[in-house]
């Protein structure tokens, strides 16, 4: 993982800090400190960052958004 990708993932997760569990928040705070110090993450930390990103910063696909819209509007 490049430094830019690492920084982008951490920036994406910043908005989800209030939704994180206590353990996840602790892990994220450590990753955030390492990012501020411009440190590269080791493989274990990269794996944890990817897990947190997958868990909290989910991206909806176009089909998911359309299905939610149809459900909301009662459309066919």
N, CA, C and O atoms as a printed pandas DataFrame, in Angstrom:
     atom_number atom_name residue_name chain_id  residue_number  x_coord  y_coord  z_coord
0              1         N          UNK        A               1    0.854   -1.172    0.000
1              2        CA          UNK        A               1    0.000    0.000    0.000
2              3         C          UNK        A               1    0.899    1.233    0.000
3              4         O          UNK        A               1    1.869    1.321    0.753
4              5         N          UNK        A               2    0.553    2.165   -0.852
5              6        CA          UNK        A               2    1.348    3.382   -0.925
6              7         C          UNK        A               2    0.973    4.341    0.201
7              8         O          UNK        A               2   -0.063    4.187    0.849
8              9         N          UNK        A               3    1.805    5.297    0.412
9             10        CA          UNK        A               3    1.588    6.305    1.451
10            11         C          UNK        A               3    0.316    7.108    1.171
11            12         O          UNK        A               3   -0.417    7.461    2.094
12            13         N          UNK        A               4    0.063    7.390   -0.090
13            14        CA          UNK        A               4   -1.122    8.158   -0.476
14            15         C          UNK        A               4   -2.393    7.358   -0.190
15            16         O          UNK        A               4   -3.363    7.906    0.333
16            17         N          UNK        A               5   -2.395    6.068   -0.529
17            18        CA          UNK        A               5   -3.559    5.220   -0.263
18            19         C          UNK        A               5   -3.819    5.118    1.238
19            20         O          UNK        A               5   -4.963    5.182    1.689
20            21         N          UNK        A               6   -2.746    4.959    1.999
21            22        CA          UNK        A               6   -2.850    4.878    3.454
22            23         C          UNK        A               6   -3.490    6.151    4.010
23            24         O          UNK        A               6   -4.407    6.081    4.828
24            25         N          UNK        A               7   -3.011    7.298    3.569
25            26        CA          UNK        A               7   -3.543    8.576    4.055
26            27         C          UNK        A               7   -5.007    8.750    3.653
27            28         O          UNK        A               7   -5.809    9.243    4.447
28            29         N          UNK        A               8   -5.358    8.358    2.445
29            30        CA          UNK        A               8   -6.742    8.480    1.965
30            31         C          UNK        A               8   -7.687    7.624    2.796
31            32         O          UNK        A               8   -8.779    8.068    3.154
32            33         N          UNK        A               9   -7.270    6.397    3.104
33            34        CA          UNK        A               9   -8.113    5.508    3.909
34            35         C          UNK        A               9   -8.319    6.068    5.311
35            36         O          UNK        A               9   -9.417    5.981    5.860
36            37         N          UNK        A              10   -7.282    6.634    5.885
37            38        CA          UNK        A              10   -7.402    7.211    7.220
38            39         C          UNK        A              10   -8.308    8.438    7.187
39            40         O          UNK        A              10   -9.108    8.639    8.102
40            41         N          UNK        A              11   -8.194    9.250    6.158
41            42        CA          UNK        A              11   -9.077   10.410    6.023
42            43         C          UNK        A              11  -10.534    9.978    5.858
43            44         O          UNK        A              11  -11.434   10.616    6.403
44            45         N          UNK        A              12  -10.769    8.900    5.111
45            46        CA          UNK        A              12  -12.133    8.389    4.952
46            47         C          UNK        A              12  -12.718    7.940    6.279
47            48         O          UNK        A              12  -13.911    8.118    6.525
48            49         N          UNK        A              13  -11.896    7.366    7.129
49            50        CA          UNK        A              13  -12.373    6.828    8.405
50            51         C          UNK        A              13  -12.585    7.893    9.476
51            52         O          UNK        A              13  -13.260    7.634   10.472
52            53         N          UNK        A              14  -12.028    9.070    9.292
53            54        CA          UNK        A              14  -12.163   10.112   10.312
54            55         C          UNK        A              14  -13.622   10.449   10.623
55            56         O          UNK        A              14  -13.958   10.722   11.776
56            57         N          UNK        A              15  -14.474   10.433    9.630
57            58        CA          UNK        A              15  -15.880   10.762    9.851
58            59         C          UNK        A              15  -16.666    9.676   10.576
59            60         O          UNK        A              15  -17.799    9.905   10.998
60            61         N          UNK        A              16  -16.075    8.510   10.721
61            62        CA          UNK        A              16  -16.767    7.394   11.350
62            63         C          UNK        A              16  -16.263    7.113   12.765
63            64         O          UNK        A              16  -16.617    6.086   13.345
64            65         N          UNK        A              17  -15.462    7.986   13.321
65            66        CA          UNK        A              17  -14.899    7.756   14.650
66            67         C          UNK        A              17  -15.971    7.588   15.715
67            68         O          UNK        A              17  -15.803    6.779   16.628
68            69         N          UNK        A              18  -17.051    8.320   15.625
69            70        CA          UNK        A              18  -18.094    8.228   16.645
70            71         C          UNK        A              18  -18.864    6.918   16.558
71            72         O          UNK        A              18  -19.471    6.495   17.542
72            73         N          UNK        A              19  -18.850    6.275   15.409
73            74        CA          UNK        A              19  -19.573    5.018   15.233
74            75         C          UNK        A              19  -18.731    3.792   15.586
75            76         O          UNK        A              19  -19.253    2.680   15.658
76            77         N          UNK        A              20  -17.441    3.991   15.804
77            78        CA          UNK        A              20  -16.538    2.874   16.062
78            79         C          UNK        A              20  -16.697    2.344   17.474
79            80         O          UNK        A              20  -17.037    3.078   18.401
80            81         N          UNK        A              21  -16.440    1.043   17.615
81            82        CA          UNK        A              21  -16.419    0.456   18.950
82            83         C          UNK        A              21  -15.173    0.953   19.680
83            84         O          UNK        A              21  -14.296    1.575   19.079
84            85         N          UNK        A              22  -15.107    0.681   20.945
85            86        CA          UNK        A              22  -13.993    1.181   21.745
86            87         C          UNK        A              22  -12.651    0.633   21.246
87            88         O          UNK        A              22  -11.680    1.380   21.126
88            89         N          UNK        A              23  -12.600   -0.662   20.960
89            90        CA          UNK        A              23  -11.360   -1.274   20.483
90            91         C          UNK        A              23  -10.960   -0.719   19.115
91            92         O          UNK        A              23   -9.791   -0.421   18.872
92            93         N          UNK        A              24  -11.948   -0.586   18.226
93            94        CA          UNK        A              24  -11.666   -0.043   16.895
94            95         C          UNK        A              24  -11.188    1.392   16.980
95            96         O          UNK        A              24  -10.288    1.793   16.242
96            97         N          UNK        A              25  -11.782    2.169   17.872
97            98        CA          UNK        A              25  -11.382    3.568   18.032
98            99         C          UNK        A              25   -9.946    3.657   18.534
99           100         O          UNK        A              25   -9.181    4.508   18.080
100          101         N          UNK        A              26   -9.580    2.787   19.464
101          102        CA          UNK        A              26   -8.214    2.770   19.976
102          103         C          UNK        A              26   -7.226    2.444   18.862
103          104         O          UNK        A              26   -6.193    3.100   18.725
104          105         N          UNK        A              27   -7.550    1.425   18.069
105          106        CA          UNK        A              27   -6.691    1.060   16.942
106          107         C          UNK        A              27   -6.579    2.211   15.940
107          108         O          UNK        A              27   -5.494    2.516   15.445
108          109         N          UNK        A              28   -7.717    2.842   15.652
109          110        CA          UNK        A              28   -7.714    3.941   14.694
110          111         C          UNK        A              28   -6.893    5.120   15.204
111          112         O          UNK        A              28   -6.172    5.756   14.435
112          113         N          UNK        A              29   -7.000    5.411   16.493
113          114        CA          UNK        A              29   -6.212    6.511   17.059
114          115         C          UNK        A              29   -4.715    6.254   16.903
115          116         O          UNK        A              29   -3.953    7.175   16.609
116          117         N          UNK        A              30   -4.294    5.011   17.098
117          118        CA          UNK        A              30   -2.884    4.666   16.917
118          119         C          UNK        A              30   -2.470    4.841   15.451
119          120         O          UNK        A              30   -1.395    5.364   15.159
120          121         N          UNK        A              31   -3.342    4.394   14.533
121          122        CA          UNK        A              31   -3.045    4.555   13.111
122          123         C          UNK        A              31   -2.997    6.031   12.727
123          124         O          UNK        A              31   -2.166    6.445   11.917
124          125         N          UNK        A              32   -3.885    6.810   13.308
125          126        CA          UNK        A              32   -3.934    8.246   13.030
126          127         C          UNK        A              32   -2.649    8.937   13.500
127          128         O          UNK        A              32   -2.107    9.795   12.803
128          129         N          UNK        A              33   -2.175    8.562   14.671
129          130        CA          UNK        A              33   -0.923    9.139   15.176
130          131         C          UNK        A              33    0.250    8.782   14.274
131          132         O          UNK        A              33    1.112    9.617   14.001
132          133         N          UNK        A              34    0.276    7.540   13.814
133          134        CA          UNK        A              34    1.359    7.120   12.929
134          135         C          UNK        A              34    1.278    7.848   11.585
135          136         O          UNK        A              34    2.302    8.145   10.971
136          137         N          UNK        A              35    0.060    8.132   11.137
137          138        CA          UNK        A              35   -0.112    8.872    9.892
138          139         C          UNK        A              35    0.359   10.318   10.053
139          140         O          UNK        A              35    0.992   10.871    9.153
140          141         N          UNK        A              36    0.055   10.922   11.188
141          142        CA          UNK        A              36    0.481   12.297   11.440
142          143         C          UNK        A              36    2.000   12.404   11.516
143          144         O          UNK        A              36    2.579   13.423   11.140
144          145         N          UNK        A              37    2.643   11.339   12.007
145          146        CA          UNK        A              37    4.105   11.327   12.112
146          147         C          UNK        A              37    4.767   10.915   10.802
147          148         O          UNK        A              37    5.989   10.776   10.746
148          149         N          UNK        A              38    3.981   10.721    9.754
149          150        CA          UNK        A              38    4.468   10.305    8.436
150          151         C          UNK        A              38    5.223    8.978    8.479
151          152         O          UNK        A              38    6.231    8.802    7.794
152          153         N          UNK        A              39    4.724    8.052    9.289
153          154        CA          UNK        A              39    5.325    6.727    9.366
154          155         C          UNK        A              39    4.619    5.795    8.390
155          156         O          UNK        A              39    3.411    5.898    8.176
156          157         N          UNK        A              40    5.384    4.892    7.809
157          158        CA          UNK        A              40    4.781    3.842    7.004
158          159         C          UNK        A              40    4.261    2.756    7.940
159          160         O          UNK        A              40    4.857    2.484    8.982
160          161         N          UNK        A              41    3.156    2.148    7.561
161          162        CA          UNK        A              41    2.566    1.113    8.395
162          163         C          UNK        A              41    3.167   -0.244    8.064
163          164         O          UNK        A              41    3.512   -0.517    6.914
164          165         N          UNK        A              42    3.291   -1.091    9.080
165          166        CA          UNK        A              42    3.739   -2.453    8.839
166          167         C          UNK        A              42    2.565   -3.282    8.320
167          168         O          UNK        A              42    1.441   -2.787    8.245
168          169         N          UNK        A              43    2.818   -4.515    7.970
169          170        CA          UNK        A              43    1.777   -5.333    7.335
170          171         C          UNK        A              43    0.595   -5.584    8.261
171          172         O          UNK        A              43   -0.547   -5.624    7.802
172          173         N          UNK        A              44    0.845   -5.752    9.545
173          174        CA          UNK        A              44   -0.241   -5.975   10.493
174          175         C          UNK        A              44   -1.132   -4.737   10.609
175          176         O          UNK        A              44   -2.357   -4.852   10.652
176          177         N          UNK        A              45   -0.521   -3.567   10.657
177          178        CA          UNK        A              45   -1.280   -2.315   10.744
178          179         C          UNK        A              45   -2.045   -2.040    9.457
179          180         O          UNK        A              45   -3.164   -1.528    9.499
180          181         N          UNK        A              46   -1.455   -2.374    8.320
181          182        CA          UNK        A              46   -2.137   -2.198    7.036
182          183         C          UNK        A              46   -3.377   -3.085    6.991
183          184         O          UNK        A              46   -4.437   -2.655    6.535
184          185         N          UNK        A              47   -3.245   -4.304    7.456
185          186        CA          UNK        A              47   -4.386   -5.226    7.475
186          187         C          UNK        A              47   -5.505   -4.687    8.369
187          188         O          UNK        A              47   -6.679   -4.755    8.005
188          189         N          UNK        A              48   -5.141   -4.154    9.534
189          190        CA          UNK        A              48   -6.137   -3.593   10.447
190          191         C          UNK        A              48   -6.808   -2.366    9.833
191          192         O          UNK        A              48   -8.017   -2.184    9.972
192          193         N          UNK        A              49   -6.031   -1.530    9.158
193          194        CA          UNK        A              49   -6.590   -0.355    8.490
194          195         C          UNK        A              49   -7.576   -0.768    7.405
195          196         O          UNK        A              49   -8.643   -0.167    7.273
196          197         N          UNK        A              50   -7.228   -1.787    6.631
197          198        CA          UNK        A              50   -8.125   -2.267    5.580
198          199         C          UNK        A              50   -9.405   -2.855    6.177
199          200         O          UNK        A              50  -10.486   -2.666    5.619
200          201         N          UNK        A              51   -9.295   -3.566    7.309
201          202        CA          UNK        A              51  -10.478   -4.117    7.972
202          203         C          UNK        A              51  -11.394   -3.001    8.470
203          204         O          UNK        A              51  -12.610   -3.062    8.289
204          205         N          UNK        A              52  -10.812   -1.998    9.088
205          206        CA          UNK        A              52  -11.608   -0.867    9.577
206          207         C          UNK        A              52  -12.281   -0.138    8.422
207          208         O          UNK        A              52  -13.447    0.244    8.518
208          209         N          UNK        A              53  -11.554    0.051    7.346
209          210        CA          UNK        A              53  -12.112    0.745    6.184
210          211         C          UNK        A              53  -13.259   -0.056    5.581
211          212         O          UNK        A              53  -14.284    0.515    5.207
212          213         N          UNK        A              54  -13.098   -1.372    5.485
213          214        CA          UNK        A              54  -14.157   -2.218    4.934
214          215         C          UNK        A              54  -15.382   -2.228    5.844
215          216         O          UNK        A              54  -16.515   -2.300    5.367
216          217         N          UNK        A              55  -15.156   -2.156    7.144
217          218        CA          UNK        A              55  -16.263   -2.221    8.101
218          219         C          UNK        A              55  -17.046   -0.911    8.190
219          220         O          UNK        A              55  -18.274   -0.932    8.275
220          221         N          UNK        A              56  -16.356    0.217    8.171
221          222        CA          UNK        A              56  -17.021    1.494    8.433
222          223         C          UNK        A              56  -17.233    2.366    7.200
223          224         O          UNK        A              56  -18.267    3.027    7.102
224          225         N          UNK        A              57  -16.322    2.392    6.286
225          226        CA          UNK        A              57  -16.419    3.291    5.132
226          227         C          UNK        A              57  -16.882    2.513    3.900
227          228         O          UNK        A              57  -16.183    2.457    2.888
228          229         N          UNK        A              58  -18.037    1.930    4.000
229          230        CA          UNK        A              58  -18.577    1.132    2.900
230          231         C          UNK        A              58  -19.042    2.053    1.775
231          232         O          UNK        A              58  -19.659    3.093    2.008
232          233         N          UNK        A              59  -18.736    1.651    0.585
233          234        CA          UNK        A              59  -19.190    2.387   -0.597
234          235         C          UNK        A              59  -20.378    1.641   -1.194
235          236         O          UNK        A              59  -20.305    0.433   -1.417
236          237         N          UNK        A              60  -21.448    2.338   -1.449
237          238        CA          UNK        A              60  -22.628    1.723   -2.046
238          239         C          UNK        A              60  -22.491    1.699   -3.560
239          240         O          UNK        A              60  -22.055    2.670   -4.178
240          241         N          UNK        A              61  -22.866    0.585   -4.135
241          242        CA          UNK        A              61  -22.835    0.501   -5.590
242          243         C          UNK        A              61  -24.086    1.180   -6.150
243          244         O          UNK        A              61  -25.016    1.496   -5.407
244          245         N          UNK        A              62  -24.098    1.396   -7.433
245          246        CA          UNK        A              62  -25.220    2.061   -8.077
246          247         C          UNK        A              62  -26.502    1.247   -7.898
247          248         O          UNK        A              62  -27.577    1.810   -7.693
248          249         N          UNK        A              63  -26.382   -0.083   -7.978
249          250        CA          UNK        A              63  -27.556   -0.942   -7.818
250          251         C          UNK        A              63  -28.114   -0.848   -6.403
251          252         O          UNK        A              63  -29.331   -0.827   -6.221
252          253         N          UNK        A              64  -27.237   -0.790   -5.397
253          254        CA          UNK        A              64  -27.689   -0.656   -4.015
254          255         C          UNK        A              64  -28.440    0.653   -3.799
255          256         O          UNK        A              64  -29.471    0.688   -3.129
256          257         N          UNK        A              65  -27.916    1.712   -4.367
257          258        CA          UNK        A              65  -28.554    3.022   -4.215
258          259         C          UNK        A              65  -29.907    3.043   -4.908
259          260         O          UNK        A              65  -30.873    3.581   -4.366
260          261         N          UNK        A              66  -29.985    2.462   -6.101
261          262        CA          UNK        A              66  -31.255    2.419   -6.823
262          263         C          UNK        A              66  -32.276    1.560   -6.084
263          264         O          UNK        A              66  -33.456    1.909   -6.050
264          265         N          UNK        A              67  -31.851    0.457   -5.498
265          266        CA          UNK        A              67  -32.771   -0.395   -4.740
266          267         C          UNK        A              67  -33.303    0.337   -3.509
267          268         O          UNK        A              67  -34.487    0.236   -3.187
268          269         N          UNK        A              68  -32.436    1.067   -2.828
269          270        CA          UNK        A              68  -32.877    1.844   -1.671
270          271         C          UNK        A              68  -33.849    2.943   -2.086
271          272         O          UNK        A              68  -34.826    3.205   -1.385
272          273         N          UNK        A              69  -33.585    3.584   -3.220
273          274        CA          UNK        A              69  -34.464    4.642   -3.709
274          275         C          UNK        A              69  -35.836    4.088   -4.054
275          276         O          UNK        A              69  -36.854    4.690   -3.715
276          277         N          UNK        A              70  -35.867    2.937   -4.731
277          278        CA          UNK        A              70  -37.159    2.320   -5.074
278          279         C          UNK        A              70  -37.921    1.933   -3.829
279          280         O          UNK        A              70  -39.139    2.100   -3.774
280          281         N          UNK        A              71  -37.232    1.420   -2.835
281          282        CA          UNK        A              71  -37.883    1.045   -1.588
282          283         C          UNK        A              71  -38.435    2.275   -0.874
283          284         O          UNK        A              71  -39.530    2.234   -0.314
284          285         N          UNK        A              72  -37.685    3.351   -0.895
285          286        CA          UNK        A              72  -38.091    4.578   -0.237
286          287         C          UNK        A              72  -39.281    5.225   -0.920
287          288         O          UNK        A              72  -40.201    5.693   -0.249
288          289         N          UNK        A              73  -39.279    5.258   -2.259
289          290        CA          UNK        A              73  -40.334    5.937   -2.994
290          291         C          UNK        A              73  -41.505    5.022   -3.319
291          292         O          UNK        A              73  -42.555    5.490   -3.760
292          293         N          UNK        A              74  -41.335    3.721   -3.106
293          294        CA          UNK        A              74  -42.416    2.797   -3.421
294          295         C          UNK        A              74  -42.557    2.572   -4.911
295          296         O          UNK        A              74  -43.591    2.088   -5.372
296          297         N          UNK        A              75  -41.525    2.919   -5.672
297          298        CA          UNK        A              75  -41.530    2.771   -7.124
298          299         C          UNK        A              75  -41.344    1.324   -7.540
299          300         O          UNK        A              75  -41.030    0.451   -6.730
300          301         N          UNK        A              76  -41.546    1.101   -8.826
301          302        CA          UNK        A              76  -41.390   -0.257   -9.341
302          303         C          UNK        A              76  -40.080   -0.444  -10.031
303          304         O          UNK        A              76  -39.791   -1.535  -10.524
